[in-house]
Amino acid sequence: MKEVTATGQSVEAAVESALAQLQTTRDRTEISIVEEGKKGFFGIFGSRPAVVRAVLKPDPIEEAVQFLKNIGEKMGAPVEVEVRREGKEAELILSGEKIALFIGKRGQTLNSLQYLTQLVVNKSSDSYLNVVLDAEDYRKRRNDTLIQLAQRLAQKAVKTGKDVALEPMPSYERKIIHAALAGTRKVKTYSSGADPNRHIVISPVK
């Protein structure tokens, strides 16, 4: 963690000096006032400069990347992490020779790592960041699979006239199912149960 102590004629001047030394902005630092300073007589005699201490906050995305690399080393499956960030959305794309270990059966390992990475990122972030973890285009392939599954089970619900319950899924996968069937008048969808067993039910409209 990088920190500096800076002085100035005023607290604000000392802060500006500290930010210049750290080459950063105020929102990326924690500022504490060591000495507010004193102007003295005629602005000269007995004057004391203001003193502040500035600590550079860790970048949450950089922490997440290091977190994932550390996990890769412990698993014996080193990974590279590509970061794509837009506003409050961050996509971390993993690659490596043993990347399948990070995906796991039906993406369960990837989902768990995404949850943990989300915690790491928002532990030190001032505003909430949404993190998506991906590897070998798994999210897109899974997205396509879920849409096909939704359409197939919707047809089953209409044909049998009975509700069809899907397997438990994380919230963002449930949203894909809801969205895929949102324009279908013959069925309606709703979530049931509590996490981690919360699942979607496709119900025929009678």
C-alpha positions in Angstrom: 0.0 0.0 0.0 1.6 3.3 -1.1 1.4 6.3 1.1 3.1 9.8 1.3 3.2 12.6 3.7 3.0 16.1 2.2 3.1 19.7 3.4 1.6 23.0 2.1 0.5 26.4 3.2 -3.0 25.1 3.7 -4.6 21.6 4.1 -5.9 21.8 0.5 -2.4 22.7 -0.8 -0.9 19.8 1.1 -3.5 17.5 -0.3 -2.8 18.6 -3.9 0.9 18.0 -3.2 0.2 14.5 -2.0 -2.0 13.7 -5.0 0.7 14.9 -7.3 3.3 12.7 -5.6 1.0 9.7 -5.9 0.0 10.6 -9.4 -3.7 9.9 -8.6 -7.0 11.6 -7.9 -8.6 12.3 -4.5 -11.3 9.6 -4.9 -8.5 7.0 -5.1 -6.9 8.1 -1.8 -7.6 8.2 1.9 -6.5 11.5 3.4 -5.8 12.1 7.0 -4.8 15.5 8.4 -1.6 15.4 10.6 -1.3 19.1 11.2 -3.8 21.8 10.1 -1.0 24.4 10.0 -0.9 27.9 11.4 -0.5 31.2 9.6 1.4 33.1 12.4 1.9 36.8 12.8 1.8 38.8 9.5 1.6 35.4 7.8 5.3 34.8 8.5 6.3 34.6 12.2 5.4 31.4 14.0 3.7 30.0 10.9 3.5 26.2 10.5 2.7 24.3 7.3 -0.2 22.0 7.0 0.7 18.3 6.9 -1.4 15.5 5.5 -0.9 11.8 5.0 -2.3 10.2 1.8 -2.8 6.5 1.3 -3.4 5.2 -2.2 -6.4 2.8 -2.2 -5.9 -0.5 -3.9 -7.6 -0.8 -7.3 -10.4 -3.4 -6.8 -10.1 -4.9 -10.3 -6.3 -5.3 -9.9 -7.0 -7.1 -6.6 -9.5 -9.4 -8.3 -7.0 -10.3 -11.0 -4.3 -11.1 -8.4 -6.9 -13.1 -6.5 -7.7 -15.3 -9.5 -4.0 -15.7 -10.4 -3.3 -16.9 -6.8 -6.1 -19.4 -7.1 -4.7 -20.6 -10.4 -1.3 -21.2 -8.8 -2.7 -23.1 -5.9 -4.7 -25.3 -8.3 -1.7 -26.0 -10.4 -3.5 -24.3 -13.3 -1.9 -20.9 -14.0 -4.2 -18.4 -15.7 -4.0 -15.1 -17.6 -6.8 -12.6 -16.9 -8.1 -10.1 -19.5 -10.1 -7.2 -18.1 -12.9 -5.6 -20.1 -14.5 -2.8 -18.1 -17.3 -0.4 -19.0 -18.7 1.8 -16.3 -19.8 -0.3 -13.3 -19.6 -3.6 -15.3 -16.3 -5.6 -15.4 -15.8 -8.8 -17.4 -12.7 -10.9 -16.4 -11.8 -13.4 -19.1 -9.7 -16.3 -18.0 -7.4 -18.3 -20.3 -4.8 -21.1 -19.7 -3.9 -24.6 -20.6 -6.0 -26.1 -17.8 -8.9 -23.6 -18.0 -11.5 -26.5 -17.8 -10.7 -26.7 -14.1 -12.0 -23.2 -13.7 -15.2 -23.9 -15.5 -16.2 -27.1 -13.8 -19.3 -29.2 -14.3 -22.1 -27.0 -15.8 -20.0 -24.0 -14.9 -20.4 -24.5 -11.1 -16.7 -23.8 -10.4 -16.8 -20.6 -12.6 -20.0 -19.5 -10.8 -18.5 -20.0 -7.4 -15.3 -18.1 -8.4 -17.4 -15.3 -9.9 -19.2 -14.9 -6.5 -15.9 -14.8 -4.6 -14.4 -12.4 -7.1 -17.4 -10.2 -6.7 -16.8 -10.1 -2.9 -13.1 -9.3 -3.5 -13.9 -6.4 -5.9 -16.6 -4.8 -3.7 -14.7 -5.1 -0.5 -12.5 -2.1 -1.4 -14.7 -0.3 -3.9 -16.6 2.9 -3.1 -19.3 2.0 -5.5 -20.8 -1.4 -6.4 -19.2 -3.1 -9.4 -20.8 -6.0 -11.2 -18.3 -8.7 -12.1 -18.7 -11.4 -14.8 -16.2 -14.2 -15.0 -15.8 -16.0 -18.3 -13.6 -18.6 -19.9 -13.6 -20.0 -23.5 -16.8 -18.2 -24.2 -18.6 -20.4 -21.7 -21.1 -17.7 -20.8 -22.3 -17.3 -24.4 -22.5 -21.1 -24.9 -24.4 -21.4 -21.7 -26.7 -18.6 -22.6 -27.5 -20.3 -25.9 -28.1 -23.6 -24.1 -30.5 -22.0 -21.6 -32.5 -20.3 -24.3 -32.9 -23.6 -26.1 -33.8 -25.3 -22.8 -36.4 -22.6 -22.0 -38.1 -23.0 -25.4 -38.1 -26.8 -25.2 -39.6 -26.9 -21.7 -42.1 -24.2 -22.6 -43.4 -26.4 -25.3 -43.6 -29.3 -22.8 -45.6 -27.2 -20.4 -48.1 -26.2 -23.1 -48.4 -29.8 -24.4 -48.9 -31.4 -21.0 -50.8 -28.5 -19.4 -48.6 -28.9 -16.3 -46.0 -26.8 -14.6 -42.4 -27.6 -15.4 -39.7 -26.9 -12.8 -36.1 -26.4 -13.8 -33.0 -27.2 -11.9 -31.7 -24.6 -9.4 -29.7 -21.8 -11.1 -27.9 -18.6 -10.1 -29.9 -15.4 -10.5 -28.3 -14.2 -13.7 -29.1 -17.6 -15.4 -32.7 -17.4 -14.2 -32.9 -13.9 -15.8 -31.9 -15.5 -19.1 -34.8 -18.0 -18.9 -37.3 -15.3 -17.9 -36.2 -13.1 -20.8 -36.3 -15.9 -23.3 -39.9 -16.6 -22.5 -41.1 -13.1 -21.8 -42.8 -12.7 -25.2 -44.5 -16.1 -25.1 -48.2 -15.7 -24.3 -48.8 -19.4 -23.8 -46.6 -19.7 -20.7 -45.5 -17.6 -17.7 -42.4 -18.0 -15.6 -41.7 -17.4 -11.9 -38.9 -18.2 -9.4 -39.6 -20.5 -6.5 -37.6 -21.7 -3.5 -34.7 -20.1 -1.6 -31.0 -19.9 -2.6 -29.1 -22.1 -3.4 -32.1 -24.1 -4.4 -34.1 -21.2 -6.1 -35.3 -22.3 -9.5 -37.7 -21.3 -12.3 -41.1 -22.8 -12.9 -42.6 -22.6 -16.3 -46.4 -22.6 -16.1 -48.9 -22.9 -19.0 -51.4 -20.1 -19.3 -54.9 -21.5 -19.1 
